[in-house]
Amino acid sequence: MGKLKRFTLIGLVSLLAGFVLLYIVVIRPWHMRWGATDQEVAMALPGDAIAAPDAETSTRAITIHAPA
């Protein structure tokens, strides 16, 4: 394998690893609670009792500013 090809391959693998790390550390935690407040994430929701205790959970919410 040529020196340039090896350098390019190492660069691409490093870039991919960087994107994976960025997703795991920054994007995924934000996405798993997208729009939900701390209070909404902490509160019990329907179906929580039937989920396994170690199940991965996500809470997503939207706020609609409109009269009831």
C-alpha positions as CSV (number, residue, x, y, z in Angstrom):
1,M,0.0,0.0,0.0
2,G,1.4,3.4,-1.0
3,K,2.2,6.0,1.6
4,L,-0.5,8.4,0.3
5,K,-3.2,5.7,0.4
6,R,-2.2,4.7,3.9
7,F,-2.3,8.3,5.0
8,T,-5.7,8.8,3.4
9,L,-7.1,5.6,4.9
10,I,-5.9,6.6,8.4
11,G,-7.4,10.1,7.9
12,L,-10.8,8.6,6.9
13,V,-10.8,6.2,9.7
14,S,-10.0,8.9,12.2
15,L,-12.7,11.2,10.7
16,L,-15.2,8.4,11.0
17,A,-14.2,7.7,14.6
18,G,-14.5,11.4,15.4
19,F,-18.0,11.5,14.0
20,V,-19.0,8.4,16.0
21,L,-17.6,9.9,19.2
22,L,-19.4,13.2,18.5
23,Y,-22.7,11.4,18.0
24,I,-22.3,9.3,21.2
25,V,-21.1,12.2,23.4
26,V,-23.1,15.2,22.0
27,I,-25.9,14.4,19.6
28,R,-27.4,11.2,21.1
29,P,-28.0,12.5,24.6
30,W,-29.6,15.6,23.1
31,H,-31.7,13.6,20.7
32,M,-32.9,11.1,23.4
33,R,-34.6,14.0,25.4
34,W,-35.3,16.4,22.5
35,G,-37.6,19.2,23.6
36,A,-38.3,17.7,27.1
37,T,-37.6,19.7,30.2
38,D,-35.8,18.1,33.2
39,Q,-39.1,17.8,35.0
40,E,-40.7,15.9,32.0
41,V,-37.7,13.6,31.8
42,A,-37.9,12.8,35.5
43,M,-41.7,12.2,35.8
44,A,-43.3,8.8,35.5
45,L,-45.1,8.3,32.2
46,P,-47.6,5.7,31.1
47,G,-45.9,2.4,30.2
48,D,-42.9,3.0,32.6
49,A,-44.1,0.2,34.9
50,I,-44.0,-2.5,32.1
51,A,-40.5,-1.5,30.8
52,A,-37.5,-3.4,32.0
53,P,-35.6,-1.4,34.7
54,D,-32.4,-1.4,32.6
55,A,-34.2,-0.5,29.3
56,E,-32.9,2.5,27.5
57,T,-35.5,5.3,27.5
58,S,-36.1,8.5,25.6
59,T,-38.5,11.3,26.3
60,R,-39.4,13.8,23.5
61,A,-41.8,16.7,23.8
62,I,-43.0,19.8,22.2
63,T,-44.5,23.0,23.7
64,I,-47.5,24.5,21.9
65,H,-48.1,28.1,22.9
66,A,-51.9,28.3,22.5
67,P,-54.9,28.8,24.7
68,A,-56.5,25.7,26.1
